[in-house]
Amino acid sequence: MRKILIGTNLLSVLLSLFLFLVDGFGPFSIALMAVSTVLFYVNFKSLSETILLLLVYPFSWFFLTVPLRNKSLEDFVKVELPLEIRLDVGEDVLSALPVKAILVVGDVGEKKRIVATIVKNIVRGIQVEQNMKYLKILQKDPHMDVTLRATMALEEIENHFDQTIALCANPKDFCAHLYLYLKTDIPKGALRKDIERILRQSLERVSEHEPVRYEVLHYVTKDEEHLWLGYKKTHNKELLARYLFEKLRKRDYETLTQHLNEVREIFLREGRDITR
C-alpha cells in the first residue's frame, strides 16, 4: 500500500511540475500540489515534514521521500556524513535560521559557541558553502574574541581535512573528502588547481555506479549533464532532483520537460520500486 501511495505521489509531483512549466501556476497545478501534500501526510504521518514539503515543492518530494522514508526528521539531521551524495534540506531549514539570528543579535558567548556548531557542520559535509559564509562573517565581528575564535576554526577545518584525506585509502572516501575540502574554498591558487587535478584523476578509480562520482564531476566541470548521466547509470533520485533544479534555474524548460517525460516513461515501463 505504501509503495502505491509513493508511486501515485511521484506521478502527481511530475505532472504538477510539467503543468507549471507549460501553463504557469494555475488551478490544476494547485490541485495536484494539494493532492501530493495529502498523500505525503497520509504516508508519513508527520506534520513537520509535510510543512517542509510545501516550502520547496515539488523538489522537496525527492529530498524528503528518499532519505526520510525510514527515519524521523530528527534522525536525518543527526546522521553522520555518508560517502555518497546527500541533500541537506533538513539541516538547512532547522539550522540556518538560528545561526543567522545569532550572527545579528547574539552576544559574544553565543557567537563563540555557534562557531563550534559551524565547524561540526562543515566537517560533516552539511551545507558546507553556506556555513563557510557564516564563518567569514564571524571573522569580521567587532569583538576580538569572536574574530579570534572564527579564525582558529578555519585552522581546525583545514587540519581536519589534511588529516582525513591523508588517511583515506578507499578511492570513494578520498574523492568525497577532497570534494568537501574544495567546497570550503580554503584551498587557493596553485594548491586548488593541484587538488582539482588529483580529484579528477582519482575519480577514474571510483565505480560508475557510485553517485558521488557524478556530483563531483558536476562540481569541477559545472556541466549538469554529468548529473543526468549519473541518474541514468545509478538511478539515484537525488542526482535527478539536482539535475532538474539546475535546468529550472537556467530556465531550460524545453530540456526539463523532455526529461520529465522520459523519467515518467522509465518508471511506468520498468515498474521500478521508486522507494529504493
Backbone torsions as a table, in degrees:
resi	resn	phi	psi	omega
1	MET	NA	-40.7	-178.7
2	ARG	-64.5	-40.4	179.5
3	LYS	-64.1	-36.3	178.4
4	ILE	-65.2	-42.9	178.7
5	LEU	-61.7	-44.2	-179.0
6	ILE	-67.2	-41.3	178.3
7	GLY	-62.9	-43.6	177.7
8	THR	-63.1	-40.1	-180.0
9	ASN	-65.5	-40.2	178.8
10	LEU	-59.9	-46.5	179.4
11	LEU	-62.1	-37.6	177.7
12	SER	-64.2	-42.3	179.4
13	VAL	-63.8	-47.5	-179.2
14	LEU	-63.5	-41.9	179.4
15	LEU	-66.5	-38.5	178.4
16	SER	-62.2	-44.3	179.2
17	LEU	-65.7	-39.3	178.5
18	PHE	-62.5	-45.7	179.7
19	LEU	-65.1	-35.9	178.4
20	PHE	-64.0	-40.8	-179.4
21	LEU	-70.0	-32.6	-177.1
22	VAL	-84.0	-49.0	-172.2
23	ASP	-114.4	-1.5	-176.7
24	GLY	86.0	-169.9	-176.2
25	PHE	-84.8	82.8	-176.4
26	GLY	-106.0	-174.1	-177.2
27	PRO	-63.3	-34.2	-179.8
28	PHE	-69.1	-39.7	177.2
29	SER	-62.7	-41.9	179.2
30	ILE	-64.0	-41.4	-179.8
31	ALA	-63.8	-43.4	179.2
32	LEU	-66.5	-36.1	177.0
33	MET	-62.6	-41.5	178.5
34	ALA	-64.4	-43.1	178.9
35	VAL	-61.4	-45.2	180.0
36	SER	-61.7	-40.6	-179.7
37	THR	-64.1	-44.0	179.7
38	VAL	-63.2	-45.4	179.7
39	LEU	-62.3	-39.3	179.0
40	PHE	-63.1	-45.0	-178.9
41	TYR	-65.9	-41.2	179.1
42	VAL	-60.7	-37.4	-176.2
43	ASN	-75.8	-43.3	-172.0
44	PHE	-104.8	-15.8	176.2
45	LYS	54.8	40.5	-178.6
46	SER	-133.2	114.0	-179.8
47	LEU	-68.2	-39.2	-178.4
48	SER	-63.6	-42.1	179.8
49	GLU	-69.8	-33.7	178.2
50	THR	-66.0	-38.3	176.5
51	ILE	-63.6	-43.0	177.3
52	LEU	-62.1	-36.6	177.4
53	LEU	-57.6	-44.2	-177.6
54	LEU	-70.4	-29.4	-176.0
55	LEU	-63.7	-41.0	-177.1
56	VAL	-129.4	38.9	177.5
57	TYR	-65.6	141.9	6.4
58	PRO	-94.9	-9.2	-174.7
59	PHE	-66.0	-24.4	178.7
60	SER	-61.5	-25.2	179.2
61	TRP	-60.2	-43.0	179.2
62	PHE	-68.0	-42.1	-176.3
63	PHE	-63.5	-41.0	-172.4
64	LEU	-88.8	-36.4	-174.1
65	THR	-71.0	-40.4	-175.7
66	VAL	-71.1	-59.2	-174.8
67	PRO	-77.3	-18.1	-171.3
68	LEU	-107.7	6.2	-172.3
69	ARG	-65.1	-23.2	179.3
70	ASN	-123.0	13.8	-176.5
71	LYS	-136.3	155.9	172.4
72	SER	-79.6	162.3	178.6
73	LEU	-59.1	-38.3	-179.2
74	GLU	-63.9	-41.1	179.4
75	ASP	-65.3	-37.9	-179.7
76	PHE	-63.2	-40.1	180.0
77	VAL	-64.1	-34.7	-174.5
78	LYS	-88.1	-6.5	-173.4
79	VAL	-63.4	140.5	178.2
80	GLU	-73.2	160.7	-177.1
81	LEU	-63.7	114.8	173.3
82	PRO	-82.2	156.1	179.8
83	LEU	-88.7	58.3	173.7
84	GLU	-156.1	175.2	-177.3
85	ILE	-64.5	138.7	174.6
86	ARG	-135.5	149.7	176.4
87	LEU	-114.7	133.6	-168.2
88	ASP	-114.6	41.6	178.8
89	VAL	-60.4	-39.1	-179.9
90	GLY	-60.8	-46.7	179.4
91	GLU	-64.2	-39.5	-176.8
92	ASP	-62.6	-45.3	-177.0
93	VAL	-69.5	-40.9	-173.4
94	LEU	-84.5	-25.3	-172.9
95	SER	-107.6	-33.3	-172.0
96	ALA	-64.4	-44.3	-176.2
97	LEU	-63.9	-46.2	176.4
98	PRO	-59.4	-40.0	178.8
99	VAL	-62.4	-45.1	179.9
100	LYS	-61.0	-39.8	-179.9
101	ALA	-64.5	-42.2	-179.5
102	ILE	-66.4	-36.6	178.5
103	LEU	-59.9	-31.4	-175.8
104	VAL	-90.6	-47.9	-170.3
105	VAL	-116.8	-1.4	-176.9
106	GLY	-71.1	152.8	175.6
107	ASP	-85.6	-179.6	-175.3
108	VAL	-59.4	-45.1	-179.2
109	GLY	-61.9	-42.9	-179.7
110	GLU	-65.3	-40.2	179.7
111	LYS	-66.4	-38.9	178.6
112	LYS	-66.9	-37.0	179.3
113	ARG	-69.7	-35.9	-177.4
114	ILE	-69.6	-22.9	176.4
115	VAL	-59.5	-41.3	179.9
116	ALA	-61.9	-39.3	178.2
117	THR	-66.1	-41.2	179.4
118	ILE	-62.6	-44.4	178.7
119	VAL	-60.9	-45.0	-179.7
120	LYS	-60.1	-42.9	179.5
121	ASN	-63.9	-41.4	-177.6
122	ILE	-64.8	-47.2	-177.4
123	VAL	-70.8	-19.6	175.3
124	ARG	-88.6	-4.4	178.1
125	GLY	83.2	22.1	-178.2
126	ILE	-96.1	115.2	176.7
127	GLN	44.3	54.0	-172.3
128	VAL	-55.9	-51.9	-174.8
129	GLU	-65.6	-39.4	179.5
130	GLN	-67.7	-41.9	179.5
131	ASN	-67.6	-31.7	174.9
132	MET	-65.8	-35.1	176.3
133	LYS	-63.5	-41.9	177.7
134	TYR	-61.0	-41.4	-178.2
135	LEU	-64.9	-38.6	179.3
136	LYS	-67.4	-33.5	175.5
137	ILE	-64.2	-42.7	179.8
138	LEU	-66.7	-28.0	177.0
139	GLN	-66.3	-20.8	-179.3
140	LYS	-102.3	10.9	-179.2
141	ASP	-63.1	143.8	-179.4
142	PRO	-66.2	-19.9	179.7
143	HIS	-87.6	125.2	-175.9
144	MET	-59.9	-37.3	-178.9
145	ASP	-62.3	-41.0	179.6
146	VAL	-67.1	-45.3	179.4
147	THR	-58.6	-44.2	-179.8
148	LEU	-64.2	-43.6	-179.3
149	ARG	-64.4	-41.0	-180.0
150	ALA	-67.0	-37.5	178.2
151	THR	-66.4	-41.6	177.0
152	MET	-63.7	-32.6	179.9
153	ALA	-63.7	-37.1	177.3
154	LEU	-60.3	-40.8	178.3
155	GLU	-66.4	-37.8	177.6
156	GLU	-61.1	-44.2	-178.8
157	ILE	-64.5	-44.7	-179.9
158	GLU	-62.7	-44.0	179.0
159	ASN	-63.3	-38.9	179.2
160	HIS	-58.9	-49.6	-177.0
161	PHE	-70.6	-36.1	176.8
162	ASP	-58.5	-46.4	-177.9
163	GLN	-71.2	-43.2	-177.3
164	THR	-65.2	-45.1	-179.2
165	ILE	-64.3	-39.6	-179.1
166	ALA	-63.3	-28.9	-176.4
167	LEU	-94.0	-3.4	-176.7
168	CYS	-78.2	121.6	176.1
169	ALA	-102.8	-27.8	-179.4
170	ASN	-79.9	127.6	-178.5
171	PRO	-56.8	-37.1	-179.7
172	LYS	-65.5	-46.5	178.0
173	ASP	-61.8	-45.1	-178.3
174	PHE	-57.7	-47.6	-179.4
175	CYS	-66.7	-39.2	-178.7
176	ALA	-62.1	-42.2	-178.7
177	HIS	-75.1	-36.4	174.2
178	LEU	-61.1	-41.1	179.1
179	TYR	-61.1	-47.1	179.1
180	LEU	-64.5	-37.7	178.8
181	TYR	-62.4	-42.7	177.3
182	LEU	-62.9	-36.8	-178.2
183	LYS	-67.4	-21.0	176.6
184	THR	-72.0	-18.8	-177.9
185	ASP	65.4	19.4	175.1
186	ILE	-73.5	-45.2	177.2
187	PRO	-66.5	132.3	-178.2
188	LYS	-127.0	161.2	170.7
189	GLY	54.2	-130.1	-176.0
190	ALA	-63.1	-35.9	179.1
191	LEU	-61.6	-44.0	-179.8
192	ARG	-62.7	-42.8	179.0
193	LYS	-63.1	-39.3	178.1
194	ASP	-64.3	-41.7	179.9
195	ILE	-65.9	-41.6	177.9
196	GLU	-62.2	-39.5	178.3
197	ARG	-64.8	-45.5	178.8
198	ILE	-62.9	-40.0	-179.6
199	LEU	-63.6	-44.4	178.3
200	ARG	-60.6	-43.2	179.9
201	GLN	-65.7	-40.4	-177.7
202	SER	-69.0	-28.9	179.8
203	LEU	-62.1	-24.4	179.5
204	GLU	-65.1	-21.0	179.6
205	ARG	-95.2	0.1	178.1
206	VAL	-94.8	134.4	-177.3
207	SER	-57.8	145.7	176.6
208	GLU	-66.8	-10.9	-179.8
209	HIS	-97.3	7.9	177.3
210	GLU	-98.0	119.0	-178.5
211	PRO	-57.1	-33.4	-177.0
212	VAL	-59.9	-29.4	179.2
213	ARG	-57.1	-42.0	-173.8
214	TYR	-83.2	-31.3	175.1
215	GLU	-65.2	-40.7	179.0
216	VAL	-67.5	-41.6	178.4
217	LEU	-60.9	-39.6	177.3
218	HIS	-63.8	-39.6	-177.9
219	TYR	-66.1	-43.9	-174.5
220	VAL	-82.3	-24.1	-178.6
221	THR	-104.5	-17.0	-175.8
222	LYS	62.3	21.3	-180.0
223	ASP	-107.1	109.9	-175.8
224	GLU	-70.2	-10.3	178.3
225	GLU	-64.4	-22.8	174.6
226	HIS	-64.2	-33.6	177.9
227	LEU	-66.4	-41.3	179.6
228	TRP	-67.0	-43.3	177.0
229	LEU	-61.0	-40.6	178.3
230	GLY	-62.3	-40.3	177.7
231	TYR	-64.0	-41.4	-180.0
232	LYS	-64.0	-34.4	-177.6
233	LYS	-81.4	-37.8	-170.5
234	THR	-111.3	-14.4	-174.6
235	HIS	58.9	29.8	-180.0
236	ASN	-83.9	117.1	-174.1
237	LYS	-71.5	-21.3	177.1
238	GLU	-69.0	-38.4	174.2
239	LEU	-62.8	-40.5	178.3
240	LEU	-62.3	-45.8	-179.6
241	ALA	-62.1	-41.6	178.8
242	ARG	-63.6	-41.6	-179.3
243	TYR	-64.1	-46.5	179.9
244	LEU	-62.4	-38.3	178.6
245	PHE	-63.6	-42.7	179.9
246	GLU	-62.5	-41.3	178.8
247	LYS	-67.0	-38.7	178.1
248	LEU	-66.9	-40.1	179.4
249	ARG	-63.1	-35.4	179.7
250	LYS	-87.3	0.3	179.7
251	ARG	59.8	33.3	175.8
252	ASP	-88.6	71.0	-172.5
253	TYR	-67.4	-32.6	-178.6
254	GLU	-63.7	-49.6	178.4
255	THR	-65.2	-39.2	-179.5
256	LEU	-61.3	-46.6	179.9
257	THR	-64.0	-40.6	179.4
258	GLN	-59.9	-46.1	-177.4
259	HIS	-73.9	-32.0	175.4
260	LEU	-61.4	-42.7	178.0
261	ASN	-64.9	-40.1	-179.7
262	GLU	-65.1	-42.1	178.7
263	VAL	-62.1	-43.6	179.7
264	ARG	-61.0	-41.7	180.0
265	GLU	-66.2	-36.3	178.9
266	ILE	-62.9	-46.1	-179.5
267	PHE	-64.8	-42.3	-178.5
268	LEU	-68.7	-39.1	-176.4
269	ARG	-72.7	-43.7	-174.6
270	GLU	-88.7	-20.0	-177.1
271	GLY	58.9	34.6	-175.4
272	ARG	-70.5	148.4	176.8
273	ASP	-73.6	104.5	-174.0
274	ILE	-75.8	-4.5	178.4
275	THR	-85.3	-5.2	-178.2
276	ARG	-95.8	NA	NA
